[in-house]
């Protein structure tokens, strides 16, 4: 968990501020948010008080449960960009490139890609 929540990202809105807006907009408590995203209420309380930021999976669950708060906005509030699924063309291009690599090169590239994706989850 990132403990630098009190520092506003470049866009200005911190996650604690976004969460406060979400609570007001949807008229929900921290307990209700926790229940709806399957998190512990103390975790949501830590987010609300700027003691921690949520991980990517929690941001995705929040965006699903409270769709007026997009992944883009919530990720921006922790100073990150929302991950974007590959378009059909990019997916085909990536597979074409992988098909031109040796098995070892494919495995190394996948290891690197997993490490980057895992870092995005934190």
C-alpha positions as CSV (number, residue, x, y, z in Angstrom):
1,X,0.0,0.0,0.0
2,X,1.1,3.5,-0.8
3,X,1.3,5.6,2.3
4,X,1.8,9.0,0.6
5,X,-2.0,9.6,0.1
6,X,-1.8,13.0,1.7
7,X,0.3,14.2,-1.2
8,X,-2.0,15.4,-4.0
9,X,-1.1,13.9,-7.4
10,X,-0.5,16.2,-10.4
11,X,-4.3,16.4,-11.1
12,X,-4.8,17.8,-7.6
13,X,-7.5,15.5,-6.2
14,X,-6.2,13.0,-3.7
15,X,-7.9,9.6,-3.2
16,X,-9.2,10.7,0.1
17,X,-10.9,13.6,-1.6
18,X,-12.3,11.4,-4.4
19,X,-13.6,8.9,-1.8
20,X,-15.3,11.8,0.1
21,X,-17.0,12.9,-3.1
22,X,-18.0,9.3,-3.8
23,X,-19.6,9.0,-0.4
24,X,-21.4,12.3,-0.8
25,X,-22.6,11.6,-4.4
26,X,-23.9,8.1,-3.6
27,X,-24.9,8.9,0.0
28,X,-23.0,5.8,1.3
29,X,-20.9,5.2,4.4
30,X,-17.5,3.7,4.6
31,X,-19.1,0.5,5.9
32,X,-21.3,0.3,2.8
33,X,-18.4,0.9,0.5
34,X,-16.4,-1.8,2.2
35,X,-19.3,-4.2,2.0
36,X,-19.9,-3.5,-1.7
37,X,-16.3,-4.0,-2.8
38,X,-15.5,-6.8,-0.4
39,X,-13.0,-4.9,1.7
40,X,-12.6,-4.5,5.4
41,X,-14.1,-1.3,6.8
42,X,-10.7,-0.3,8.4
43,X,-9.1,-0.5,4.9
44,X,-11.7,2.0,3.6
45,X,-11.2,4.1,6.7
46,X,-7.5,4.3,6.0
47,X,-8.2,5.4,2.5
48,X,-10.6,8.0,3.7
49,X,-8.1,9.4,6.2
50,X,-5.2,9.5,3.7
51,X,-3.3,6.8,5.4
52,X,-3.2,4.5,2.4
53,X,-4.2,4.2,-1.2
54,X,-6.1,1.3,-2.7
55,X,-4.6,-1.3,-4.9
56,X,-5.6,-1.5,-8.6
57,X,-8.1,-4.3,-8.0
58,X,-10.0,-2.3,-5.3
59,X,-10.1,0.8,-7.7
60,X,-11.6,-1.4,-10.3
61,X,-14.3,-2.7,-7.9
62,X,-15.0,0.8,-6.8
63,X,-15.5,1.9,-10.4
64,X,-17.9,-1.0,-11.0
65,X,-19.9,-0.5,-7.9
66,X,-19.9,3.3,-8.2
67,X,-19.8,4.0,-12.0
68,X,-20.0,7.8,-11.7
69,X,-16.4,7.5,-10.4
70,X,-14.4,6.1,-13.3
71,X,-11.2,4.1,-13.2
72,X,-9.5,7.0,-14.8
73,X,-10.5,9.5,-12.1
74,X,-9.7,7.1,-9.2
75,X,-6.4,6.0,-10.7
76,X,-5.5,9.7,-11.3
77,X,-6.2,10.4,-7.6
78,X,-3.4,8.1,-6.7
79,X,-1.1,9.5,-9.3
80,X,-1.4,6.7,-11.8
81,X,-3.0,6.1,-15.2
82,X,-5.7,3.5,-15.5
83,X,-4.6,0.3,-17.4
84,X,-6.1,0.0,-20.8
85,X,-7.1,-3.3,-22.5
86,X,-5.4,-3.9,-25.8
87,X,-7.4,-3.1,-28.9
88,X,-8.0,-6.0,-31.4
89,X,-5.3,-4.5,-33.7
90,X,-2.7,-4.1,-30.8
91,X,-3.4,-7.6,-29.6
92,X,-2.8,-9.0,-33.1
93,X,0.4,-7.0,-33.4
94,X,1.7,-8.2,-30.0
95,X,1.0,-11.8,-30.9
96,X,2.7,-11.4,-34.3
97,X,5.8,-10.0,-32.6
98,X,5.8,-12.8,-30.0
99,X,5.5,-15.4,-32.8
100,X,8.8,-14.1,-34.2
101,X,10.7,-14.7,-31.0
102,X,12.4,-17.9,-29.7
103,X,10.7,-19.7,-26.8
104,X,13.2,-18.3,-24.4
105,X,12.7,-14.7,-25.6
106,X,9.0,-15.1,-25.3
107,X,9.3,-16.3,-21.7
108,X,11.7,-13.4,-20.9
109,X,9.3,-10.9,-22.4
110,X,6.4,-12.3,-20.5
111,X,8.4,-12.2,-17.2
112,X,9.1,-8.5,-17.8
113,X,5.5,-7.8,-18.8
114,X,4.2,-9.6,-15.6
115,X,6.6,-7.5,-13.5
116,X,5.4,-4.3,-15.0
117,X,1.7,-5.4,-14.6
118,X,2.3,-6.4,-11.0
119,X,3.9,-3.0,-10.3
120,X,0.7,-1.4,-11.6
121,X,-1.3,-3.4,-9.1
122,X,0.5,-1.9,-6.2
